[in-house]
Amino acid sequence: MSADQDTPSSAVSADRDSPSSTVCADRDSPSSAARLLLLAARRRVATGGTLPTRPRPGGDAGAAGRPGRSPAARAVLFLLAVGALAASTVAAVRIGTADVGWSGLARGLGTHLGLDVEPLPPLVDSLVWDLRLPRVLMAALVGASLAVCGAVLQAVTRNALADPYLLGVSSGASAGAVTVVVLGVGASTLGVTGGALAGALLSFGLLLSLLRRTGLDSVRIVLTGVVVGQLFTALTSLVLMASADADTTRAVTHWLLGSMAPARWDTVAVCAVVTPLGLAAAWLCSPALDGLAFGADTAASLGIGVRHTRMLLLVVTAVLTAVAVASVGAIGFVGLIVPHGVRFLVGPLHRVLLPYAALAGAVFLVWTDALARVAFAPREVPVGVITALLGVPLFLMVLRRRGEL
């Protein structure tokens, strides 16, 4: 086999970052998928591997050659996923230390929707409408954000172990929030959410500054993100040790572990605006993500502006992660374990993977938060602790499957 069958030509590789290259173009067509399969086949043959499976008519084929489901099967599966999310949301609102029956739940929701129903007692109504419903909706929004961010970063970095905290944005957001709480810097104007957003933007700006001259390849992004994350983690510890009293330290530590308890309608509204916009931006870049999953050379041969696309996707994941951390604290492993499970079920094509990852992440975090509320009642466990307990064994399974453990 000739050399030009294994890798794109040098002329194409050199032009991958030129302004004329396409960024997140609408290349989600059969011809684009066929070109991806052809390039994958050439690389596998050149390395002594086997050809990927030919896609079935009307279906999709993933980067690994797995035949896709038919459009009808995907539509049914998507409706089932949406139904599971709706049912999980309603059931999670009812779950808690104080029992609220189905009739009481219906009355509470009906009252605020303007229906002609008998209102609940004020205390029960406040429990349902002001406490439980906002935190369940927040769990769904944050779970969707983190899961999609994980899927995007795993494609951009070509690292199956990547998750939304890879960039150090979570650590930066935590440092900003802790600074506001402990030192009272701008507490009257910014608040905890504003401080977290400022810290997230600062950490992301530092990341881009460090990568400005060296480029945005996978290894540099991973290593630089780890360094930035460790820096802001150290700053958080320094602020706590130097200025916080015992009660403040305890409260901040609980927040850093991730909890839906602070969720209120104002923070839900912010996430409800930012999250759909970020998810839509990532989904529009699905063809580019498919190409990046094969590597920079393959993506460039498909006309994708590799550098600009990576930058756009990193900004999207940074903003989504910053808003999530600013709202509920640091919650790990959602972006790691959910994309792998969804990819196993629906395949790796990102235009299919990302919507299912969002739904699965939302359902996962809704039920994880419900478990955190009732597992050790009346004491509430931070949801980040539960996700870590579930995520660590799955993380080890991923390592073992990849032959790295």
C-alpha positions in Angstrom: 0.0 0.0 0.0 1.3 3.4 -0.9 2.2 6.0 1.8 -0.5 8.4 0.7 -3.2 5.8 1.6 -2.3 5.8 5.2 -2.0 9.5 6.0 -3.3 12.6 4.3 -0.9 14.5 2.1 1.4 17.1 3.6 -0.4 19.8 1.7 -3.6 19.0 3.4 -2.0 18.7 6.8 -0.3 22.0 6.5 -3.6 23.7 5.6 -5.6 22.3 8.6 -5.5 25.6 10.5 -6.0 28.0 7.6 -8.9 30.4 7.7 -10.4 28.7 4.6 -10.8 25.5 6.5 -14.3 24.6 7.6 -15.2 24.9 11.3 -18.2 22.8 12.4 -19.5 22.7 8.9 -22.6 20.8 8.0 -20.8 17.7 6.8 -23.1 15.2 8.4 -23.9 13.4 5.1 -23.5 9.8 3.8 -20.5 10.9 1.8 -18.8 12.3 4.9 -19.4 9.2 6.9 -18.2 7.1 4.0 -15.0 9.1 3.8 -14.5 8.6 7.6 -14.9 4.8 7.1 -12.6 4.8 4.1 -9.8 6.6 6.0 -10.3 4.3 9.0 -10.1 1.2 6.7 -6.9 2.4 5.1 -5.3 3.0 8.5 -6.4 -0.4 9.8 -5.1 -2.2 6.7 -1.8 -0.4 6.9 -1.3 -1.5 10.5 -2.4 -5.1 9.8 -5.9 -4.6 11.2 -9.3 -5.5 9.8 -11.7 -3.4 7.8 -14.7 -1.8 9.6 -18.1 -3.1 9.1 -20.0 -1.7 6.1 -22.9 0.5 7.3 -26.4 -0.8 6.6 -28.7 1.2 4.4 -30.5 3.8 6.4 -28.3 3.3 9.4 -25.1 4.9 10.8 -21.7 3.4 11.2 -19.4 4.6 14.0 -15.7 5.2 14.0 -15.2 1.7 15.2 -17.2 0.2 12.5 -20.3 -0.8 14.5 -23.5 -0.8 12.4 -25.9 1.9 13.5 -29.6 1.5 14.4 -32.3 2.3 11.9 -34.0 5.7 12.0 -37.2 4.2 13.4 -35.3 2.3 16.1 -33.4 5.5 17.1 -36.7 7.5 17.2 -38.3 4.9 19.5 -35.2 4.8 21.7 -35.1 8.6 21.9 -38.7 8.8 22.9 -38.1 6.2 25.6 -35.1 8.2 26.9 -37.2 11.4 27.0 -40.0 9.5 28.8 -37.4 8.2 31.3 -36.2 11.7 32.0 -39.7 13.0 32.5 -40.7 10.1 34.8 -37.4 10.4 36.8 -38.0 14.1 37.3 -41.5 13.6 38.7 -40.5 10.7 40.9 -37.5 12.5 42.3 -39.6 15.5 43.3 -41.7 13.1 45.4 -38.7 11.4 47.0 -37.4 12.8 50.3 -37.4 12.6 54.1 -40.9 14.3 54.2 -43.5 12.2 52.4 -45.4 13.9 49.6 -48.0 11.7 47.9 -48.7 11.7 44.2 -52.0 13.6 44.8 -50.1 16.2 46.9 -47.5 16.5 44.2 -50.1 17.0 41.5 -51.9 19.6 43.6 -48.7 21.5 44.2 -47.7 21.6 40.6 -51.2 22.3 39.4 -51.6 25.3 41.7 -48.4 27.0 40.3 -49.5 26.2 36.8 -52.8 28.0 37.3 -55.1 25.0 37.4 -58.2 24.9 39.4 -57.1 22.5 42.2 -57.1 22.7 46.0 -53.7 24.3 47.1 -51.4 22.5 49.5 -50.6 23.8 53.0 -48.0 26.6 52.7 -45.2 24.5 54.2 -45.7 21.5 51.9 -46.1 23.7 48.9 -42.8 25.5 49.7 -41.1 22.1 50.1 -42.3 20.9 46.7 -42.1 24.2 44.7 -39.2 26.1 46.3 -36.9 23.2 47.4 -37.4 19.9 45.6 -38.4 20.9 42.1 -35.5 23.4 41.6 -32.9 21.0 42.7 -34.3 18.2 40.5 -34.3 20.4 37.5 -30.8 21.6 38.4 -29.6 18.0 38.6 -31.0 17.3 35.1 -29.4 20.4 33.6 -26.0 19.9 35.3 -26.0 16.1 34.4 -26.7 16.9 30.8 -24.0 19.5 30.6 -21.3 17.4 32.2 -22.1 14.3 30.1 -21.9 16.2 26.9 -18.8 18.0 27.9 -17.2 14.6 28.7 -18.1 13.2 25.2 -16.8 16.3 23.5 -13.5 16.3 25.4 -12.9 12.6 24.8 -13.1 13.3 21.1 -11.1 16.6 21.1 -8.3 15.1 23.2 -8.6 11.6 21.8 -8.4 10.5 25.5 -11.1 8.0 26.7 -10.4 9.1 30.3 -11.1 12.8 29.7 -13.9 14.5 31.6 -15.1 18.1 32.0 -12.6 18.8 34.8 -9.6 18.1 32.6 -9.2 21.7 31.7 -8.9 22.9 35.3 -12.0 25.0 35.0 -13.7 23.3 37.9 -10.7 24.1 40.2 -10.8 27.8 39.0 -14.5 28.1 39.7 -14.1 26.6 43.1 -11.2 29.0 43.9 -13.3 32.0 42.8 -16.3 30.9 44.9 -14.2 30.2 48.0 -12.5 33.6 47.7 -15.9 35.4 47.7 -17.2 33.4 50.6 -14.1 33.5 52.8 -12.7 36.9 52.1 -16.0 38.7 51.1 -14.4 40.1 48.0 -17.3 41.6 46.0 -19.8 39.5 48.0 -22.4 42.3 47.8 -22.2 42.5 44.0 -21.0 39.2 42.6 -22.0 36.6 45.1 -20.8 33.0 45.0 -22.0 32.4 41.5 -20.2 35.5 40.1 -17.0 34.6 42.0 -17.1 31.1 40.6 -17.7 32.3 37.0 -14.8 34.8 37.4 -12.5 32.0 38.7 -13.5 29.7 35.8 -12.8 32.3 33.2 -9.5 33.1 34.8 -8.4 29.5 34.8 -9.5 29.0 31.2 -7.7 32.2 30.2 -4.5 30.9 31.8 -4.9 27.6 30.0 -5.2 29.3 26.6 -2.2 31.5 27.4 -0.1 28.5 28.2 -1.2 26.8 25.0 -0.9 29.8 22.8 2.6 29.1 21.5 2.7 25.3 21.9 -0.5 24.5 20.1 -3.7 22.6 21.1 -2.7 19.0 20.5 -4.1 16.3 22.8 -1.2 15.7 25.1 -0.5 19.4 25.7 -4.2 20.1 26.5 -4.2 17.2 29.0 -1.0 18.1 30.8 -1.6 21.8 30.9 -5.2 21.3 32.2 -3.8 19.1 35.0 -1.2 21.8 35.9 -3.8 24.6 35.9 -6.2 22.5 38.0 -3.6 21.8 40.6 -2.6 25.4 40.8 -6.2 26.6 41.6 -6.7 23.7 44.0 -3.7 24.9 45.9 -5.0 28.5 45.9 -8.3 27.3 47.3 -6.6 25.4 50.1 -4.4 28.5 50.8 -7.4 30.8 51.1 -9.2 28.4 53.4 -6.3 27.8 55.7 -5.3 31.4 55.9 -8.6 33.2 56.4 -11.5 30.9 57.1 -12.9 29.9 60.5 -14.1 26.4 61.3 -17.7 26.9 60.4 -16.9 28.5 57.0 -14.3 25.8 56.2 -16.9 23.1 56.9 -19.6 24.8 54.7 -17.1 25.5 51.9 -15.8 21.9 52.0 -19.4 20.6 51.7 -20.0 22.8 48.7 -16.8 21.7 47.0 -18.0 18.1 47.2 -21.0 19.0 45.0 -24.5 19.4 46.3 -27.9 20.3 44.7 -29.1 21.8 48.0 -28.3 25.4 47.0 -30.4 25.2 43.9 -33.0 27.9 43.6 -35.1 29.2 40.7 -32.7 32.0 39.9 -29.8 29.6 39.4 -32.0 27.2 37.6 -32.9 30.0 35.2 -29.3 30.7 34.4 -28.5 27.1 33.7 -31.7 26.7 31.7 -30.4 29.5 29.4 -26.8 28.5 29.1 -27.1 24.7 28.9 -29.3 24.4 25.8 -27.1 26.9 24.0 -23.9 25.0 24.8 -25.4 21.7 23.9 -26.7 23.0 20.6 -23.2 24.4 19.8 -21.6 21.1 20.6 -24.2 19.2 18.5 -23.7 21.5 15.5 -20.0 20.5 15.6 -20.8 16.7 15.5 -19.2 16.1 12.1 -16.1 17.9 13.3 -16.0 15.7 16.4 -16.3 12.6 14.3 -13.2 13.7 12.4 -11.3 14.8 15.4 -11.9 11.3 17.0 -9.7 9.9 14.2 -7.0 12.5 14.7 -6.0 15.9 13.4 -4.8 14.6 10.0 -8.0 12.8 9.3 -10.0 15.9 10.4 -7.9 18.2 8.2 -8.4 15.9 5.2 -12.2 16.4 5.6 -11.8 20.1 5.5 -12.2 20.8 9.2 -10.2 23.7 10.7 -8.6 21.7 13.5 -7.2 24.5 15.6 -10.3 26.8 15.4 -12.7 23.9 16.0 -10.8 22.7 19.0 -10.7 26.2 20.4 -14.5 26.6 19.9 -15.3 23.3 21.6 -12.9 24.0 24.5 -14.7 27.4 25.1 -18.1 25.6 25.0 -17.1 23.0 27.5 -15.4 25.6 29.7 -18.5 27.7 29.9 -20.8 24.8 30.6 -18.6 23.4 33.3 -18.1 26.8 34.9 -21.9 27.4 35.1 -22.4 23.9 36.6 -19.7 24.4 39.2 -20.8 27.9 40.0 -24.3 26.6 40.7 -23.8 23.3 42.6 -20.1 22.8 43.2 -17.7 20.3 41.8 -19.3 17.0 40.7 -16.9 14.5 39.2 -17.1 11.3 37.1 -20.4 12.2 35.3 -18.6 13.3 32.2 -16.4 10.2 32.3 -18.8 7.3 32.9 -22.0 8.4 31.1 -20.5 8.9 27.6 -18.9 5.5 27.7 -22.2 3.8 28.6 -24.1 5.7 25.9 -21.4 5.1 23.3 -21.8 1.3 23.9 -25.5 1.5 23.3 -25.9 3.9 20.3 -22.4 3.9 18.8 -19.8 6.7 18.5 -21.3 9.0 15.8 -21.6 12.3 17.7 -24.8 13.6 16.2 -26.5 10.6 17.8 -24.2 10.3 20.8 -24.6 13.8 22.2 -28.4 13.9 22.5 -28.5 10.5 24.2 -25.5 11.5 26.5 -27.4 14.6 27.6 -30.5 12.6 28.4 -28.6 9.9 30.1 -26.5 12.3 32.1 -29.7 14.1 33.3 -31.4 10.9 34.4 -28.2 9.7 36.1 -27.7 12.8 38.2 -31.4 13.1 39.0 -31.4 9.7 40.6 -27.9 10.1 42.1 -29.1 13.3 43.9 -32.3 11.4 45.1 -30.0 8.7 46.5 -27.9 11.3 48.2 -31.0 12.8 49.9 -32.4 9.5 51.3 -29.4 7.1 51.7 -28.4 8.5 55.1 -31.5 10.4 56.0 -32.0 12.8 57.8 -28.4 13.7 57.0 -27.8 14.6 53.3 -24.7 13.3 51.5 -23.1 15.6 48.9 -24.0 14.2 45.5 -20.3 14.4 44.4 -19.5 11.7 47.0 -22.1 9.4 45.4 -20.9 10.0 41.9 -17.3 9.3 43.0 -18.3 6.0 44.7 -20.1 4.9 41.5 -17.5 6.4 39.1 -14.3 4.9 40.6 -15.1 1.2 39.8 -16.4 2.2 36.4 -13.2 4.2 35.8 -11.2 1.1 36.7 -13.3 -1.0 34.3 -12.5 1.5 31.5 -8.8 1.2 32.3 -9.0 -2.6 32.3 -10.9 -2.7 29.0 -8.2 -0.5 27.4 -5.5 -2.8 28.7 -4.0 -0.1 30.9 -4.6 -1.9 34.2 
